[in-house]
Amino acid sequence: MNLLFLLSIILFLLMVMVGGKKGIRAFFSLYMNFLVILVTVFFMLNGTLNVIVITLVSCTIISIINLFYTNKVNIRTITAFISTITTVFILLLFISFMTKYAMIQGFGEEETDEISGYSLYIGVDFVKIATSVIIMSTIGAIMDVAISISTSMHQIVSYHPFVPKKDLFRSGLNIGRDILGTDTNTLFFAFFGSYLSLLIWFKDLDYTIGEILNAKVFAAQILMIFSAGIGIALIIPICASINTYVLMRERN
């Protein structure tokens, strides 16, 4: 039996045992997300479509799959979806500006051997590609924070229907603050874990600290980490505000 197939069976069984029907939907959402990413890459390589627009559409579809398909359509997932798309749109504008003026596009000298056999004249805007990579890398964490805050705030209102508006908003912020540190560190280790071999290579090449900090690939990773952290920080007040407005309006 193929090892990947065996691992997928084990993952499926564990998700069913732990999550039940929701676990089954979550399992199939993994493959749906993978398909969305493949289609996104295909359209990006087309060269005629705007990469930023493609990224926004892809993030919208991924959010629909992970929020509405996995958790069904309800007031919690709707507010989480609105919060996610709002944050992604703001983050796209911010990262587009940052990647342009940080000049991290293109390839560093460390990647010369890898690209020597390829043609670079493919008509792809690597500034926008870098923006897309950052957004697609953080969309999961942003959705996670959004649904966590939405669910918690709706639980608060269900147990305390007449909670004051100010206290409800403050509770949403407090919930987000507890998630902020762990999710930011999760993204940090995820990004740097994938580039651990590169850091070892820097050491073997006797790079100084200054050369490492000024390397294009290292700067790109740092920008990704900071941008991801900004996205997680942004979603907290946005999601808390939207949920407070919706819940107060529903109660009234």
C-alpha positions as CSV (number, residue, x, y, z in Angstrom):
1,M,0.0,0.0,0.0
2,N,1.3,3.4,-0.9
3,L,2.6,5.3,2.2
4,L,0.8,8.5,1.3
5,F,-2.5,6.6,0.9
6,L,-1.9,4.9,4.3
7,L,-1.2,8.3,6.0
8,S,-4.4,9.7,4.5
9,I,-6.4,6.8,5.8
10,I,-4.9,7.3,9.3
11,L,-5.7,11.0,9.2
12,F,-9.2,10.3,8.0
13,L,-9.9,7.8,10.8
14,L,-8.5,10.2,13.4
15,M,-10.6,13.1,12.1
16,V,-13.7,11.0,12.1
17,M,-13.2,9.7,15.6
18,V,-12.4,13.2,17.0
19,G,-14.7,15.4,14.9
20,G,-17.5,13.1,13.7
21,K,-19.3,14.5,10.7
22,K,-17.5,17.8,11.0
23,G,-14.2,15.8,10.9
24,I,-15.3,14.2,7.6
25,R,-16.1,17.5,6.1
26,A,-12.7,18.9,7.3
27,F,-10.9,16.0,5.7
28,F,-12.4,16.5,2.3
29,S,-11.9,20.3,2.6
30,L,-8.1,19.6,2.6
31,Y,-8.4,18.1,-0.9
32,M,-10.7,20.9,-2.0
33,N,-8.2,23.5,-0.8
34,F,-5.4,21.7,-2.6
35,L,-7.4,21.8,-5.8
36,V,-8.1,25.6,-5.4
37,I,-4.3,26.2,-5.0
38,L,-3.5,24.2,-8.1
39,V,-6.1,26.2,-10.1
40,T,-4.7,29.4,-8.6
41,V,-1.2,28.5,-9.8
42,F,-2.5,27.7,-13.2
43,F,-4.2,31.1,-13.6
44,M,-1.1,32.9,-12.2
45,L,1.1,31.3,-14.8
46,N,-1.3,32.4,-17.5
47,G,0.3,35.8,-17.3
48,T,-2.7,37.7,-18.6
49,L,-4.7,37.9,-15.4
50,N,-4.0,40.1,-12.4
51,V,-2.3,38.1,-9.7
52,I,-3.8,40.2,-6.8
53,V,-7.3,39.6,-8.1
54,I,-6.7,35.9,-8.5
55,T,-5.3,35.8,-4.9
56,L,-8.4,37.6,-3.5
57,V,-10.7,35.2,-5.4
58,S,-8.8,32.2,-4.2
59,C,-8.8,33.3,-0.6
60,T,-12.6,33.9,-0.9
61,I,-13.1,30.4,-2.2
62,I,-10.8,28.9,0.5
63,S,-12.7,30.8,3.2
64,I,-16.0,29.5,1.8
65,I,-14.8,25.9,1.9
66,N,-13.3,26.1,5.4
67,L,-16.0,28.1,7.0
68,F,-19.3,27.3,5.3
69,Y,-18.6,23.8,4.1
70,T,-16.8,22.6,7.2
71,N,-18.8,24.5,9.8
72,K,-22.0,25.0,7.8
73,V,-23.7,28.4,7.2
74,N,-24.7,30.2,10.3
75,I,-24.3,33.6,12.0
76,R,-20.9,32.6,13.4
77,T,-19.4,31.5,10.1
78,I,-20.9,34.5,8.3
79,T,-19.3,37.0,10.6
80,A,-16.0,35.0,10.5
81,F,-16.1,35.1,6.7
82,I,-16.8,38.8,6.5
83,S,-14.0,39.5,9.0
84,T,-11.6,37.2,7.1
85,I,-12.2,38.8,3.7
86,T,-12.0,42.3,5.1
87,T,-8.6,41.5,6.7
88,V,-7.3,39.8,3.6
89,F,-8.2,42.8,1.4
90,I,-6.5,45.3,3.8
91,L,-3.5,43.0,4.0
92,L,-3.2,42.7,0.2
93,L,-3.0,46.4,-0.1
94,F,-0.4,46.7,2.6
95,I,1.8,43.8,1.4
96,S,1.6,45.0,-2.2
97,F,3.1,48.3,-1.0
98,M,5.7,46.6,1.2
99,T,6.9,44.0,-1.4
100,K,7.4,46.7,-4.0
101,Y,9.5,49.0,-1.9
102,A,11.4,46.2,0.0
103,M,12.6,45.0,-3.4
104,I,12.5,41.3,-2.5
105,Q,11.3,40.3,-5.9
106,G,13.3,38.1,-8.2
107,F,16.0,35.6,-7.1
108,G,19.0,35.9,-4.8
109,E,22.4,34.6,-5.6
110,E,21.8,31.6,-3.4
111,E,19.2,30.4,-5.9
112,T,21.5,30.7,-9.0
113,D,22.1,27.0,-9.4
114,E,18.4,26.1,-9.0
115,I,17.2,28.4,-11.8
116,S,20.1,28.0,-14.2
117,G,18.2,25.6,-16.3
118,Y,15.1,27.7,-16.6
119,S,14.0,30.6,-18.7
120,L,13.2,33.8,-16.7
121,Y,11.3,35.4,-19.5
122,I,7.9,33.9,-18.5
123,G,5.9,37.1,-18.2
124,V,5.2,36.8,-14.4
125,D,5.3,39.7,-12.0
126,F,7.3,38.4,-9.1
127,V,6.4,41.3,-6.9
128,K,2.7,40.3,-7.0
129,I,3.7,36.6,-6.8
130,A,5.5,37.4,-3.5
131,T,2.4,39.2,-2.2
132,S,0.2,36.2,-3.1
133,V,2.6,33.7,-1.4
134,I,2.4,35.8,1.8
135,I,-1.4,36.0,1.8
136,M,-1.9,32.3,0.9
137,S,0.5,31.4,3.7
138,T,-1.5,33.3,6.3
139,I,-5.1,32.8,5.2
140,G,-5.4,29.6,7.4
141,A,-4.3,31.4,10.6
142,I,-6.6,34.4,9.9
143,M,-9.6,32.1,9.4
144,D,-8.6,30.2,12.6
145,V,-8.6,33.4,14.7
146,A,-11.9,34.7,13.1
147,I,-13.9,31.5,13.8
148,S,-12.4,31.2,17.3
149,I,-13.5,34.8,18.2
150,S,-16.9,34.5,16.5
151,T,-17.7,31.2,18.3
152,S,-16.6,32.5,21.7
153,M,-18.5,35.7,21.4
154,H,-21.7,33.9,20.4
155,Q,-21.3,31.6,23.3
156,I,-20.9,34.6,25.7
157,V,-24.2,36.1,24.4
158,S,-26.0,32.7,24.6
159,Y,-25.1,32.5,28.3
160,H,-25.4,36.2,29.1
161,P,-28.0,37.6,26.7
162,F,-27.9,41.1,28.2
163,V,-24.2,41.6,28.3
164,P,-23.3,45.2,27.6
165,K,-22.0,46.1,24.2
166,K,-18.7,47.5,25.6
167,D,-18.1,44.3,27.7
168,L,-18.8,42.1,24.7
169,F,-16.3,43.9,22.5
170,R,-13.7,43.8,25.3
171,S,-14.3,40.0,25.7
172,G,-13.7,39.6,21.9
173,L,-10.4,41.5,22.2
174,N,-9.3,39.4,25.2
175,I,-10.1,36.2,23.4
176,G,-8.0,37.4,20.4
177,R,-5.1,38.4,22.6
178,D,-4.8,34.9,24.0
179,I,-4.7,33.5,20.4
180,L,-2.4,36.3,19.1
181,G,0.9,35.0,20.7
182,T,0.5,31.4,19.9
183,D,-0.6,31.9,16.3
184,T,2.2,34.4,15.6
185,N,4.8,32.0,16.9
186,T,3.2,29.1,15.0
187,L,3.7,31.0,11.7
188,F,7.2,32.0,12.8
189,F,8.3,28.4,13.3
190,A,6.4,27.3,10.1
191,F,8.2,29.8,7.9
192,F,11.7,29.3,9.5
193,G,11.3,25.6,9.7
194,S,11.0,25.4,5.9
195,Y,14.2,27.5,5.5
196,L,16.2,25.8,8.2
197,S,18.4,24.1,5.6
198,L,19.1,27.6,4.1
199,L,20.3,28.9,7.4
200,I,22.7,25.9,7.7
201,W,23.9,26.7,4.2
202,F,24.6,30.3,5.2
203,K,26.7,28.9,8.0
204,D,28.7,26.6,5.7
205,L,29.3,29.6,3.3
206,D,30.7,31.6,6.3
207,Y,28.1,34.4,5.9
208,T,28.4,37.1,8.4
209,I,25.3,38.3,10.4
210,G,25.2,41.4,8.2
211,E,25.3,39.3,5.0
212,I,22.5,37.0,6.3
213,L,20.3,39.9,7.3
214,N,20.8,41.5,3.8
215,A,20.2,38.3,1.8
216,K,17.2,38.6,-0.4
217,V,15.7,35.2,0.6
218,F,16.2,36.0,4.3
219,A,14.6,39.4,4.0
220,A,11.7,37.8,2.1
221,Q,11.1,35.4,5.0
222,I,11.2,38.1,7.6
223,L,8.7,40.2,5.6
224,M,6.4,37.1,5.4
225,I,6.6,36.6,9.2
226,F,5.9,40.3,10.0
227,S,3.1,40.5,7.4
228,A,1.5,37.3,8.8
229,G,1.7,38.8,12.3
230,I,0.1,42.0,11.2
231,G,-2.7,40.0,9.6
232,I,-3.4,38.1,12.8
233,A,-3.3,41.3,14.8
234,L,-5.7,43.0,12.4
235,I,-8.3,40.3,12.4
236,I,-8.8,40.6,16.2
237,P,-10.4,44.1,16.4
238,I,-12.1,43.6,13.0
239,C,-13.7,40.4,14.0
240,A,-14.6,41.6,17.5
241,S,-16.2,44.8,16.0
242,I,-18.3,42.9,13.4
243,N,-19.5,40.3,15.9
244,T,-20.4,43.0,18.4
245,Y,-22.4,44.9,15.8
246,V,-24.2,41.8,14.5
247,L,-25.0,40.4,18.0
248,M,-26.2,43.7,19.4
249,R,-28.4,44.2,16.3
250,E,-29.8,40.6,16.5
251,R,-30.6,41.1,20.2
252,N,-32.3,44.4,19.7
